Amino acid sequence: KLNNEKYDMIFQDTYRFPYIPFHLATSEFYKEIFDHLKEGGILGINLGRVEDDYRIVDTIATTLIPIFKEVYTFDIPRNLMNTLLIASTAPLNLNEKLEVLQNYYKDRSDMAALTKNFKEGLKKFERSASKVNLTTDDAPKIESLTHEIAFNYFLKNL
């Protein structure tokens, strides 16, 4: 709010799972971020989760859907507890861009493999009826959800 600058990309890595500051996970907060992104700008969010419990990912992604043009998820390989969310202010054509990167790095096996993994693991997020509702300043569902997930994880691992 202190400036009107616009950015190509904003990366949010402010969460220490399981506790997420609710004011950094609301539609109002993400509208402010959207307003600070250039046309075609990208918001990247590193999200922690518990193994195969995607409720936090679904909640944040569902909150982003009404604000951003596209939202993608990518599970970090060999890390069972992190998902990267990518939200864009305009259609990204990510597969096309990843194809260019893959060709660019074809002589570097490490980068080519990384790009290939990203391309294969990237999924466009589609809100379905079974997904949770978005979170707002007036209804910060994230805190009760993280408490429930942490409690269930604790009970499961006793």
ZAKE-516782 format. One record per residue: residue number from 1; residue in one letter; x, z, y of N, C-alpha, C in turn. Coordinates in pm, 1 decimal. Layout:
% ZAKE-516782
k NUM; r A; n_x X; n_z Z; n_y Y; ca_x X; ca_z Z; ca_y Y; c_x X; c_z Z; c_y Y
...
//
This chain:
% ZAKE-516782
k 1; r K; n_x 81.1; n_z 0.0; n_y -119.7; ca_x 0.0; ca_z 0.0; ca_y 0.0; c_x 85.3; c_z 0.0; c_y 126.0
k 2; r L; n_x 211.6; n_z 36.1; n_y 115.1; ca_x 295.6; ca_z 48.0; ca_y 233.6; c_x 346.4; c_z -85.6; c_y 284.5
k 3; r N; n_x 340.2; n_z -190.5; n_y 201.2; ca_x 385.1; ca_z -321.3; ca_y 247.6; c_x 293.8; c_z -429.8; c_y 192.4
k 4; r N; n_x 309.4; n_z -547.7; n_y 246.8; ca_x 227.3; ca_z -660.8; ca_y 204.7; c_x 308.2; c_z -763.9; c_y 127.8
k 5; r E; n_x 426.3; n_z -726.1; n_y 81.1; ca_x 511.4; ca_z -820.6; ca_y 9.6; c_x 445.2; c_z -866.0; c_y -119.6
k 6; r K; n_x 479.3; n_z -988.2; n_y -158.0; ca_x 428.5; ca_z -1045.7; ca_y -283.1; c_x 548.6; c_z -1069.4; c_y -374.5
k 7; r Y; n_x 527.5; n_z -1048.7; n_y -503.3; ca_x 635.9; ca_z -1057.5; ca_y -600.8; c_x 600.6; c_z -1156.9; c_y -711.5
k 8; r D; n_x 704.0; n_z -1214.2; n_y -772.2; ca_x 684.5; ca_z -1303.9; ca_y -886.8; c_x 646.6; c_z -1224.1; c_y -1010.9
k 9; r M; n_x 705.3; n_z -1105.7; n_y -1022.0; ca_x 681.2; ca_z -1022.8; ca_y -1140.7; c_x 691.4; c_z -875.3; c_y -1104.8
k 10; r I; n_x 604.0; n_z -798.5; n_y -1164.3; ca_x 610.5; ca_z -652.6; ca_y -1155.1; c_x 609.2; c_z -602.1; c_y -1299.1
k 11; r F; n_x 703.4; n_z -515.0; n_y -1332.0; ca_x 709.8; ca_z -459.2; ca_y -1467.3; c_x 680.5; c_z -310.2; c_y -1460.0
k 12; r Q; n_x 583.9; n_z -266.7; n_y -1539.1; ca_x 543.1; ca_z -126.6; ca_y -1540.1; c_x 589.4; c_z -61.0; c_y -1669.7
k 13; r D; n_x 676.9; n_z 34.8; n_y -1654.8; ca_x 726.0; ca_z 110.8; ca_y -1769.6; c_x 721.1; c_z 258.5; c_y -1732.0
k 14; r T; n_x 601.9; n_z 303.4; n_y -1697.0; ca_x 585.4; ca_z 438.9; ca_y -1644.0; c_x 521.2; c_z 533.9; c_y -1742.4
k 15; r Y; n_x 497.3; n_z 486.1; n_y -1860.9; ca_x 426.7; ca_z 568.9; ca_y -1957.8; c_x 524.8; c_z 634.0; c_y -2054.2
k 16; r R; n_x 496.7; n_z 757.5; n_y -2086.6; ca_x 571.8; ca_z 826.4; ca_y -2191.8; c_x 467.6; c_z 868.7; c_y -2293.5
k 17; r F; n_x 447.2; n_z 779.4; n_y -2389.2; ca_x 340.7; ca_z 800.6; ca_y -2485.0; c_x 360.1; c_z 933.4; c_y -2556.5
k 18; r P; n_x 255.6; n_z 1008.6; n_y -2581.3; ca_x 116.5; ca_z 968.9; ca_y -2570.6; c_x 53.7; c_z 993.8; c_y -2433.6
k 19; r Y; n_x 125.3; n_z 1049.7; n_y -2339.3; ca_x 60.7; ca_z 1084.6; ca_y -2213.2; c_x 86.5; c_z 978.1; c_y -2107.5
k 20; r I; n_x -22.7; n_z 923.9; n_y -2057.6; ca_x -20.3; ca_z 818.3; ca_y -1957.7; c_x -87.2; c_z 873.7; c_y -1832.4
k 21; r P; n_x -18.5; n_z 871.3; n_y -1719.5; ca_x -84.8; ca_z 918.1; ca_y -1596.7; c_x -209.1; c_z 831.6; c_y -1570.4
k 22; r F; n_x -325.3; n_z 892.9; n_y -1568.8; ca_x -449.3; ca_z 815.0; ca_y -1562.9; c_x -456.7; c_z 725.9; c_y -1439.5
k 23; r H; n_x -399.1; n_z 771.0; n_y -1327.3; ca_x -408.9; ca_z 691.8; ca_y -1204.2; c_x -323.7; c_z 564.9; c_y -1209.8
k 24; r L; n_x -237.4; n_z 553.7; n_y -1311.2; ca_x -157.2; ca_z 432.1; ca_y -1330.3; c_x -215.1; c_z 343.0; c_y -1439.6
k 25; r A; n_x -340.6; n_z 367.4; n_y -1474.4; ca_x -404.6; ca_z 289.1; ca_y -1580.4; c_x -549.9; c_z 257.8; c_y -1547.0
k 26; r T; n_x -580.2; n_z 245.9; n_y -1418.8; ca_x -719.2; ca_z 220.4; ca_y -1378.5; c_x -733.0; c_z 80.5; c_y -1319.2
k 27; r S; n_x -855.3; n_z 33.4; n_y -1314.7; ca_x -879.2; ca_z -98.9; ca_y -1256.7; c_x -839.8; c_z -101.1; c_y -1108.6
k 28; r E; n_x -859.7; n_z 8.4; n_y -1038.3; ca_x -822.0; ca_z 13.7; ca_y -897.0; c_x -670.6; c_z -2.5; c_y -879.6
k 29; r F; n_x -593.1; n_z 63.1; n_y -965.7; ca_x -447.8; ca_z 51.1; ca_y -960.3; c_x -404.5; c_z -92.8; c_y -990.2
k 30; r Y; n_x -463.6; n_z -152.1; n_y -1092.4; ca_x -424.6; ca_z -288.6; ca_y -1128.4; c_x -471.0; c_z -391.6; c_y -1025.9
k 31; r K; n_x -578.2; n_z -364.0; n_y -952.6; ca_x -618.6; ca_z -453.8; ca_y -843.0; c_x -513.4; c_z -450.5; c_y -732.6
k 32; r E; n_x -457.8; n_z -332.8; n_y -705.8; ca_x -350.3; ca_z -323.3; ca_y -605.8; c_x -227.5; c_z -401.2; c_y -651.0
k 33; r I; n_x -192.5; n_z -389.8; n_y -778.4; ca_x -78.5; ca_z -466.4; ca_y -830.1; c_x -106.9; c_z -615.7; c_y -818.3
k 34; r F; n_x -227.0; n_z -658.8; n_y -858.1; ca_x -264.9; ca_z -799.8; ca_y -847.5; c_x -244.6; c_z -850.0; c_y -704.7
k 35; r D; n_x -283.8; n_z -770.2; n_y -606.9; ca_x -271.2; ca_z -809.2; ca_y -466.3; c_x -126.2; c_z -822.8; c_y -421.4
k 36; r H; n_x -33.3; n_z -764.8; n_y -495.6; ca_x 109.1; ca_z -774.4; ca_y -461.1; c_x 183.6; c_z -878.2; c_y -544.6
k 37; r L; n_x 110.6; n_z -955.8; n_y -622.8; ca_x 172.1; ca_z -1063.4; ca_y -700.7; c_x 144.0; c_z -1198.3; c_y -635.3
k 38; r K; n_x 244.2; n_z -1286.3; n_y -640.1; ca_x 225.5; ca_z -1422.9; ca_y -592.0; c_x 133.8; c_z -1497.2; c_y -687.4
k 39; r E; n_x 81.9; n_z -1611.6; n_y -642.7; ca_x 4.2; ca_z -1698.7; ca_y -731.7; c_x 94.6; c_z -1736.6; c_y -849.2
k 40; r G; n_x 45.9; n_z -1715.1; n_y -969.4; ca_x 127.1; ca_z -1738.2; ca_y -1088.7; c_x 214.3; c_z -1619.0; c_y -1124.5
k 41; r G; n_x 197.9; n_z -1508.8; n_y -1051.8; ca_x 276.7; ca_z -1388.9; ca_y -1077.6; c_x 236.6; c_z -1320.6; c_y -1207.8
k 42; r I; n_x 329.1; n_z -1241.7; n_y -1258.5; ca_x 311.0; ca_z -1177.4; ca_y -1389.0; c_x 329.6; c_z -1026.9; c_y -1377.2
k 43; r L; n_x 241.4; n_z -954.4; n_y -1443.5; ca_x 256.2; ca_z -810.2; ca_y -1462.0; c_x 294.8; c_z -788.4; c_y -1607.3
k 44; r G; n_x 404.8; n_z -720.4; n_y -1631.2; ca_x 446.2; ca_z -682.1; ca_y -1765.7; c_x 431.1; c_z -531.7; c_y -1780.7
k 45; r I; n_x 373.5; n_z -487.8; n_y -1891.4; ca_x 353.3; ca_z -344.3; ca_y -1914.9; c_x 407.1; c_z -309.4; c_y -2052.8
k 46; r N; n_x 499.4; n_z -215.5; n_y -2058.3; ca_x 549.6; ca_z -163.4; ca_y -2184.9; c_x 459.6; c_z -47.2; c_y -2225.2
k 47; r L; n_x 390.8; n_z -63.3; n_y -2338.0; ca_x 296.0; ca_z 39.5; ca_y -2382.9; c_x 338.9; c_z 99.9; c_y -2515.1
k 48; r G; n_x 342.3; n_z 230.7; n_y -2521.0; ca_x 362.0; ca_z 299.0; ca_y -2647.8; c_x 228.8; c_z 313.0; c_y -2718.9
k 49; r R; n_x 236.0; n_z 321.1; n_y -2848.8; ca_x 115.5; ca_z 340.5; ca_y -2929.6; c_x 156.6; c_z 411.1; c_y -3056.9
k 50; r V; n_x 60.9; n_z 448.2; n_y -3138.2; ca_x 89.5; ca_z 513.3; ca_y -3265.5; c_x 64.5; c_z 413.1; c_y -3376.3
k 51; r E; n_x 170.9; n_z 373.3; n_y -3441.6; ca_x 167.1; ca_z 282.4; ca_y -3556.8; c_x 61.8; c_z 173.8; c_y -3541.1
k 52; r D; n_x -44.4; n_z 177.9; n_y -3619.1; ca_x -144.0; ca_z 71.0; ca_y -3614.6; c_x -268.2; c_z 108.7; c_y -3533.5
k 53; r D; n_x -258.1; n_z 207.5; n_y -3446.8; ca_x -368.6; ca_z 248.4; ca_y -3360.8; c_x -351.2; c_z 177.2; c_y -3225.5
k 54; r Y; n_x -433.9; n_z 78.8; n_y -3201.2; ca_x -422.5; ca_z -4.6; ca_y -3081.6; c_x -522.2; c_z 33.1; c_y -2971.7
k 55; r R; n_x -581.2; n_z 149.7; n_y -2978.8; ca_x -683.2; ca_z 185.5; ca_y -2880.0; c_x -628.2; c_z 192.9; c_y -2737.4
k 56; r I; n_x -505.9; n_z 241.5; n_y -2720.4; ca_x -446.0; ca_z 245.6; ca_y -2585.9; c_x -422.0; c_z 103.0; c_y -2536.8
k 57; r V; n_x -366.2; n_z 19.2; n_y -2621.3; ca_x -341.4; ca_z -121.2; ca_y -2585.5; c_x -473.0; c_z -188.8; c_y -2549.1
k 58; r D; n_x -574.3; n_z -169.7; n_y -2633.1; ca_x -704.8; ca_z -231.0; ca_y -2608.0; c_x -767.3; c_z -181.7; c_y -2477.9
k 59; r T; n_x -752.1; n_z -52.3; n_y -2449.8; ca_x -809.9; ca_z 4.5; ca_y -2328.0; c_x -743.9; c_z -54.2; c_y -2203.1
k 60; r I; n_x -611.4; n_z -57.1; n_y -2201.7; ca_x -541.0; ca_z -111.0; ca_y -2085.0; c_x -568.7; c_z -260.8; c_y -2071.6
k 61; r A; n_x -562.4; n_z -335.4; n_y -2182.1; ca_x -588.3; ca_z -479.6; ca_y -2176.8; c_x -731.0; c_z -508.1; c_y -2130.0
k 62; r T; n_x -826.4; n_z -430.1; n_y -2178.0; ca_x -966.0; ca_z -446.9; ca_y -2136.6; c_x -981.6; c_z -418.4; c_y -1987.7
k 63; r T; n_x -905.3; n_z -324.6; n_y -1936.0; ca_x -908.0; ca_z -293.8; ca_y -1793.3; c_x -849.6; c_z -409.4; c_y -1711.3
k 64; r L; n_x -751.6; n_z -480.2; n_y -1767.3; ca_x -687.6; ca_z -591.9; ca_y -1696.4; c_x -772.5; c_z -719.5; c_y -1694.8
k 65; r I; n_x -852.9; n_z -740.5; n_y -1798.5; ca_x -928.4; ca_z -865.9; ca_y -1816.2; c_x -1010.6; c_z -907.8; c_y -1693.3
k 66; r P; n_x -1087.5; n_z -819.1; n_y -1629.9; ca_x -1166.4; ca_z -864.0; ca_y -1514.6; c_x -1082.4; c_z -897.1; c_y -1389.8
k 67; r I; n_x -956.6; n_z -855.0; n_y -1387.8; ca_x -872.2; ca_z -868.9; ca_y -1269.7; c_x -779.8; c_z -990.0; c_y -1280.1
k 68; r F; n_x -715.9; n_z -1006.1; n_y -1395.3; ca_x -615.7; ca_z -1110.7; ca_y -1414.9; c_x -676.0; c_z -1230.2; c_y -1488.1
k 69; r K; n_x -613.4; n_z -1346.7; n_y -1470.4; ca_x -663.6; ca_z -1470.2; ca_y -1533.3; c_x -641.5; c_z -1469.5; c_y -1684.0
k 70; r E; n_x -525.1; n_z -1419.8; n_y -1726.8; ca_x -492.8; ca_z -1414.8; ca_y -1870.4; c_x -420.6; c_z -1285.2; c_y -1902.1
k 71; r V; n_x -445.3; n_z -1235.4; n_y -2021.4; ca_x -376.3; ca_z -1115.6; ca_y -2070.2; c_x -327.8; c_z -1144.8; c_y -2211.8
k 72; r Y; n_x -200.4; n_z -1116.6; n_y -2237.6; ca_x -139.9; ca_z -1138.0; ca_y -2368.4; c_x -82.7; c_z -1007.5; c_y -2420.7
k 73; r T; n_x -73.6; n_z -996.7; n_y -2552.1; ca_x -6.3; ca_z -882.8; ca_y -2615.3; c_x 107.8; c_z -934.8; c_y -2701.2
k 74; r F; n_x 209.6; n_z -853.3; n_y -2712.1; ca_x 323.3; ca_z -884.7; ca_y -2798.0; c_x 376.7; c_z -754.8; c_y -2855.0
k 75; r D; n_x 367.7; n_z -738.6; n_y -2987.6; ca_x 423.6; ca_z -620.4; ca_y -3053.8; c_x 574.4; c_z -637.4; c_y -3064.7
k 76; r I; n_x 647.8; n_z -539.1; n_y -3015.6; ca_x 794.0; ca_z -545.3; ca_y -3017.2; c_x 841.4; c_z -541.2; c_y -3163.3
k 77; r P; n_x 917.0; n_z -643.1; n_y -3207.7; ca_x 963.2; ca_z -645.1; ca_y -3348.0; c_x 1050.7; c_z -524.2; c_y -3380.9
k 78; r R; n_x 1040.1; n_z -480.5; n_y -3502.8; ca_x 1118.5; ca_z -368.5; ca_y -3557.1; c_x 1095.0; c_z -238.1; c_y -3481.8
k 79; r N; n_x 989.2; n_z -232.5; n_y -3403.7; ca_x 952.0; ca_z -110.3; ca_y -3333.8; c_x 802.3; c_z -93.8; c_y -3356.3
k 80; r L; n_x 766.0; n_z -2.5; n_y -3440.8; ca_x 626.6; ca_z 12.2; ca_y -3479.5; c_x 541.2; c_z 79.4; c_y -3373.5
k 81; r M; n_x 598.9; n_z 113.4; n_y -3259.6; ca_x 523.5; ca_z 192.2; ca_y -3163.3; c_x 525.8; c_z 136.3; c_y -3021.3
k 82; r N; n_x 554.6; n_z 7.4; n_y -3002.5; ca_x 553.6; ca_z -50.6; ca_y -2868.5; c_x 487.5; c_z -187.0; c_y -2867.2
k 83; r T; n_x 407.4; n_z -207.7; n_y -2764.2; ca_x 344.5; ca_z -336.9; ca_y -2739.2; c_x 370.2; c_z -372.7; c_y -2593.8
k 84; r L; n_x 403.9; n_z -498.3; n_y -2570.0; ca_x 420.4; ca_z -549.4; ca_y -2435.5; c_x 291.3; c_z -620.3; c_y -2396.8
k 85; r L; n_x 233.9; n_z -581.6; n_y -2283.7; ca_x 118.6; ca_z -652.3; ca_y -2227.5; c_x 169.6; c_z -741.3; c_y -2115.6
k 86; r I; n_x 119.5; n_z -863.9; n_y -2111.9; ca_x 155.4; ca_z -958.4; ca_y -2006.4; c_x 25.4; c_z -1006.1; c_y -1943.6
k 87; r A; n_x 10.8; n_z -983.1; n_y -1813.7; ca_x -108.6; ca_z -1026.6; ca_y -1741.0; c_x -63.9; c_z -1120.3; c_y -1629.8
k 88; r S; n_x -139.9; n_z -1226.9; n_y -1607.9; ca_x -99.5; ca_z -1326.2; ca_y -1508.6; c_x -211.2; c_z -1353.7; c_y -1408.6
k 89; r T; n_x -170.6; n_z -1388.6; n_y -1287.3; ca_x -266.5; ca_z -1419.8; ca_y -1181.7; c_x -319.0; c_z -1562.7; c_y -1192.9
k 90; r A; n_x -257.3; n_z -1644.2; n_y -1276.5; ca_x -298.5; ca_z -1783.2; ca_y -1298.7; c_x -269.1; c_z -1817.8; c_y -1444.4
k 91; r P; n_x -332.5; n_z -1921.3; n_y -1498.5; ca_x -301.5; ca_z -1960.1; ca_y -1636.9; c_x -151.5; c_z -1985.1; c_y -1653.7
k 92; r L; n_x -96.7; n_z -1935.2; n_y -1763.6; ca_x 48.4; ca_z -1937.6; ca_y -1783.0; c_x 102.4; c_z -2054.3; c_y -1865.4
k 93; r N; n_x 24.2; n_z -2104.9; n_y -1957.1; ca_x 76.7; ca_z -2204.2; ca_y -2052.1; c_x 204.0; c_z -2151.3; c_y -2117.7
k 94; r L; n_x 197.2; n_z -2028.6; n_y -2167.9; ca_x 315.5; ca_z -1962.0; ca_y -2222.6; c_x 377.2; c_z -2037.3; c_y -2340.0
k 95; r N; n_x 295.7; n_z -2093.5; n_y -2425.5; ca_x 352.6; ca_z -2165.9; ca_y -2540.3; c_x 440.4; c_z -2281.1; c_y -2494.0
k 96; r E; n_x 397.5; n_z -2351.0; n_y -2390.8; ca_x 476.7; ca_z -2461.7; ca_y -2335.4; c_x 608.3; c_z -2408.9; c_y -2277.6
k 97; r K; n_x 602.0; n_z -2298.3; n_y -2203.3; ca_x 723.1; ca_z -2241.1; ca_y -2144.3; c_x 817.7; c_z -2188.1; c_y -2251.6
k 98; r L; n_x 761.3; n_z -2129.6; n_y -2356.3; ca_x 845.4; ca_z -2079.3; ca_y -2465.1; c_x 911.3; c_z -2194.2; c_y -2541.5
k 99; r E; n_x 842.2; n_z -2306.9; n_y -2552.2; ca_x 900.2; ca_z -2426.5; ca_y -2615.8; c_x 1022.7; c_z -2474.0; c_y -2537.7
k 100; r V; n_x 1011.4; n_z -2473.4; n_y -2406.1; ca_x 1123.6; ca_z -2511.8; ca_y -2319.8; c_x 1240.1; c_z -2415.1; c_y -2340.5
k 101; r L; n_x 1210.2; n_z -2284.7; n_y -2343.1; ca_x 1316.1; ca_z -2185.2; ca_y -2365.5; c_x 1382.1; c_z -2201.7; c_y -2501.6
k 102; r Q; n_x 1300.4; n_z -2227.7; n_y -2602.6; ca_x 1354.0; ca_z -2244.8; ca_y -2737.2; c_x 1449.3; c_z -2364.3; c_y -2741.7
k 103; r N; n_x 1413.4; n_z -2472.8; n_y -2677.7; ca_x 1501.1; ca_z -2590.4; ca_y -2672.2; c_x 1626.5; c_z -2562.0; c_y -2590.8
k 104; r Y; n_x 1611.5; n_z -2488.4; n_y -2482.8; ca_x 1724.4; ca_z -2455.1; ca_y -2397.5; c_x 1827.8; c_z -2371.6; c_y -2473.2
k 105; r Y; n_x 1780.6; n_z -2280.0; n_y -2555.1; ca_x 1869.2; ca_z -2189.7; ca_y -2627.6; c_x 1899.1; c_z -2235.0; c_y -2770.7
k 106; r K; n_x 1872.5; n_z -2359.7; n_y -2802.9; ca_x 1888.3; ca_z -2405.2; ca_y -2941.3; c_x 2030.2; c_z -2386.2; c_y -2994.9
k 107; r D; n_x 2131.4; n_z -2384.4; n_y -2908.1; ca_x 2269.7; ca_z -2365.9; ca_y -2951.6; c_x 2311.3; c_z -2218.8; c_y -2956.8
k 108; r R; n_x 2224.1; n_z -2130.4; n_y -2912.2; ca_x 2251.4; ca_z -1986.4; ca_y -2918.3; c_x 2152.2; c_z -1923.8; c_y -3014.0
k 109; r S; n_x 2196.8; n_z -1898.3; n_y -3134.3; ca_x 2104.9; ca_z -1851.1; ca_y -3238.9; c_x 2035.3; c_z -1720.3; c_y -3202.7
k 110; r D; n_x 2104.9; n_z -1629.7; n_y -3131.6; ca_x 2042.7; ca_z -1502.2; ca_y -3095.9; c_x 1924.9; c_z -1522.0; c_y -3000.8
k 111; r M; n_x 1943.4; n_z -1603.0; n_y -2898.7; ca_x 1836.3; ca_z -1626.7; ca_y -2801.7; c_x 1726.5; c_z -1714.7; c_y -2860.0
k 112; r A; n_x 1765.1; n_z -1810.3; n_y -2941.6; ca_x 1664.7; ca_z -1896.6; ca_y -3005.7; c_x 1575.0; c_z -1812.7; c_y -3097.2
k 113; r A; n_x 1634.5; n_z -1720.3; n_y -3171.1; ca_x 1557.0; ca_z -1633.9; ca_y -3261.2; c_x 1464.7; c_z -1541.9; c_y -3180.7
k 114; r L; n_x 1514.5; n_z -1488.1; n_y -3071.4; ca_x 1433.4; ca_z -1400.8; ca_y -2986.7; c_x 1313.8; c_z -1477.4; c_y -2929.6
k 115; r T; n_x 1339.8; n_z -1597.3; n_y -2879.8; ca_x 1232.9; ca_z -1680.5; ca_y -2824.0; c_x 1132.1; c_z -1718.8; c_y -2931.4
k 116; r K; n_x 1181.3; n_z -1750.9; n_y -3051.2; ca_x 1093.2; ca_z -1787.4; ca_y -3162.3; c_x 1004.1; c_z -1668.1; c_y -3200.2
k 117; r N; n_x 1062.2; n_z -1547.7; n_y -3210.8; ca_x 984.6; ca_z -1427.0; ca_y -3242.4; c_x 877.5; c_z -1401.9; c_y -3136.7
k 118; r F; n_x 915.4; n_z -1420.0; n_y -3011.6; ca_x 820.3; ca_z -1397.7; ca_y -2902.8; c_x 705.8; c_z -1498.5; c_y -2911.8
k 119; r K; n_x 740.8; n_z -1623.8; n_y -2935.7; ca_x 638.5; ca_z -1729.2; ca_y -2944.4; c_x 542.8; c_z -1702.9; c_y -3060.6
k 120; r E; n_x 597.1; n_z -1661.6; n_y -3173.4; ca_x 513.6; ca_z -1637.3; ca_y -3291.8; c_x 429.1; c_z -1510.7; c_y -3279.0
k 121; r G; n_x 477.4; n_z -1412.6; n_y -3204.6; ca_x 407.5; ca_z -1285.2; ca_y -3195.8; c_x 313.7; c_z -1270.1; c_y -3078.2
k 122; r L; n_x 321.0; n_z -1362.1; n_y -2983.9; ca_x 239.1; ca_z -1354.5; ca_y -2864.2; c_x 93.6; c_z -1387.9; c_y -2896.2
k 123; r K; n_x 1.3; n_z -1302.0; n_y -2850.6; ca_x -141.6; ca_z -1323.5; ca_y -2877.6; c_x -218.8; c_z -1309.1; c_y -2747.9
k 124; r K; n_x -307.2; n_z -1403.2; n_y -2722.5; ca_x -394.4; ca_z -1391.5; ca_y -2606.0; c_x -498.6; c_z -1284.2; c_y -2636.5
k 125; r F; n_x -514.3; n_z -1191.2; n_y -2544.5; ca_x -609.9; ca_z -1082.5; ca_y -2564.5; c_x -748.9; c_z -1131.6; c_y -2528.8
k 126; r E; n_x -839.6; n_z -1111.2; n_y -2620.2; ca_x -979.4; ca_z -1146.2; ca_y -2598.9; c_x -1061.7; c_z -1019.3; c_y -2615.7
k 127; r R; n_x -1137.5; n_z -985.6; n_y -2515.7; ca_x -1222.6; ca_z -866.9; ca_y -2523.2; c_x -1339.2; c_z -895.6; c_y -2616.8
k 128; r S; n_x -1362.7; n_z -804.0; n_y -2707.8; ca_x -1477.0; ca_z -818.8; ca_y -2797.5; c_x -1570.7; c_z -700.4; c_y -2778.2
k 129; r A; n_x -1686.9; n_z -710.4; n_y -2834.9; ca_x -1787.5; ca_z -604.0; ca_y -2819.3; c_x -1738.6; c_z -470.6; c_y -2874.5
k 130; r S; n_x -1648.1; n_z -474.0; n_y -2972.0; ca_x -1601.7; ca_z -350.1; ca_y -3033.4; c_x -1493.2; c_z -280.0; c_y -2951.3
k 131; r K; n_x -1439.6; n_z -347.7; n_y -2850.0; ca_x -1333.2; ca_z -289.2; ca_y -2768.9; c_x -1390.0; c_z -181.5; c_y -2676.8
k 132; r V; n_x -1304.0; n_z -92.7; n_y -2635.4; ca_x -1343.7; ca_z 14.0; ca_y -2544.2; c_x -1369.9; c_z -42.7; c_y -2405.2
k 133; r N; n_x -1436.5; n_z 34.5; n_y -2322.3; ca_x -1462.7; ca_z -7.8; ca_y -2185.8; c_x -1339.4; c_z 12.0; c_y -2099.3
k 134; r L; n_x -1339.5; n_z -53.5; n_y -1984.4; ca_x -1226.4; ca_z -38.8; ca_y -1894.0; c_x -1223.4; c_z 101.5; c_y -1835.6
k 135; r T; n_x -1108.1; n_z 137.2; n_y -1782.7; ca_x -1090.6; ca_z 269.2; ca_y -1724.2; c_x -1081.9; c_z 255.1; c_y -1571.8
k 136; r T; n_x -1147.2; n_z 344.7; n_y -1500.3; ca_x -1151.0; ca_z 340.5; ca_y -1353.5; c_x -1113.6; c_z 477.1; c_y -1297.4
k 137; r D; n_x -1098.3; n_z 483.3; n_y -1164.0; ca_x -1070.8; ca_z 612.4; ca_y -1100.2; c_x -1182.6; c_z 712.1; c_y -1128.0
k 138; r D; n_x -1306.0; n_z 662.1; n_y -1135.2; ca_x -1421.0; ca_z 750.3; ca_y -1159.3; c_x -1439.9; c_z 784.6; c_y -1306.7
k 139; r A; n_x -1383.0; n_z 705.6; n_y -1394.6; ca_x -1397.9; ca_z 729.2; ca_y -1539.2; c_x -1264.0; c_z 705.5; c_y -1608.6
k 140; r P; n_x -1167.6; n_z 797.9; n_y -1589.2; ca_x -1033.9; ca_z 781.0; ca_y -1648.2; c_x -1031.0; c_z 820.1; c_y -1796.0
k 141; r K; n_x -1076.0; n_z 729.4; n_y -1880.8; ca_x -1087.5; ca_z 756.0; ca_y -2024.5; c_x -952.5; c_z 773.2; c_y -2094.0
k 142; r I; n_x -846.9; n_z 733.8; n_y -2029.0; ca_x -715.4; ca_z 728.9; ca_y -2093.3; c_x -669.9; c_z 867.2; c_y -2138.7
k 143; r E; n_x -695.7; n_z 971.6; n_y -2060.9; ca_x -648.0; ca_z 1105.8; ca_y -2097.4; c_x -714.2; c_z 1157.0; c_y -2225.0
k 144; r S; n_x -845.8; n_z 1146.8; n_y -2233.0; ca_x -912.8; ca_z 1195.5; ca_y -2353.7; c_x -873.3; c_z 1111.3; c_y -2475.1
k 145; r L; n_x -852.2; n_z 983.5; n_y -2454.8; ca_x -810.3; ca_z 896.5; ca_y -2564.3; c_x -670.8; c_z 933.6; c_y -2614.4
k 146; r T; n_x -576.9; n_z 957.4; n_y -2524.2; ca_x -441.9; ca_z 994.8; ca_y -2567.9; c_x -441.4; c_z 1130.1; c_y -2637.9
k 147; r H; n_x -523.5; n_z 1223.8; n_y -2591.8; ca_x -534.0; ca_z 1353.7; ca_y -2660.0; c_x -584.5; c_z 1334.1; c_y -2803.4
k 148; r E; n_x -686.5; n_z 1252.5; n_y -2817.9; ca_x -742.7; ca_z 1226.7; ca_y -2951.3; c_x -640.9; c_z 1159.6; c_y -3043.2
k 149; r I; n_x -569.2; n_z 1061.4; n_y -2992.9; ca_x -469.1; ca_z 990.9; ca_y -3074.5; c_x -356.9; c_z 1085.5; c_y -3115.2
k 150; r A; n_x -306.8; n_z 1165.0; n_y -3019.9; ca_x -198.9; ca_z 1259.6; ca_y -3051.2; c_x -244.4; c_z 1363.3; c_y -3153.4
k 151; r F; n_x -365.0; n_z 1414.2; n_y -3137.5; ca_x -418.1; ca_z 1513.7; ca_y -3230.8; c_x -433.6; c_z 1453.8; c_y -3370.9
k 152; r N; n_x -489.4; n_z 1335.2; n_y -3380.5; ca_x -506.1; ca_z 1269.0; ca_y -3510.6; c_x -371.4; c_z 1239.8; c_y -3576.3
k 153; r Y; n_x -273.9; n_z 1197.9; n_y -3497.0; ca_x -140.4; ca_z 1170.5; ca_y -3550.6; c_x -77.3; c_z 1297.7; c_y -3604.4
k 154; r F; n_x -92.8; n_z 1407.4; n_y -3530.1; ca_x -40.3; ca_z 1535.9; ca_y -3572.2; c_x -103.0; c_z 1579.4; c_y -3704.5
k 155; r L; n_x -235.1; n_z 1571.0; n_y -3714.1; ca_x -304.7; ca_z 1610.6; ca_y -3836.9; c_x -264.0; c_z 1524.0; c_y -3954.7
k 156; r K; n_x -248.1; n_z 1396.7; n_y -3931.3; ca_x -211.5; ca_z 1302.0; ca_y -4037.7; c_x -70.4; c_z 1330.5; c_y -4091.4
k 157; r N; n_x 17.0; n_z 1381.4; n_y -4007.0; ca_x 157.4; ca_z 1401.7; ca_y -4045.6; c_x 191.0; c_z 1546.6; c_y -4075.1
k 158; r L; n_x 91.5; n_z 1628.8; n_y -4100.3; ca_x 119.0; ca_z 1768.9; ca_y -4138.9; c_x 179.3; c_z 1777.1; c_y -4277.3
//
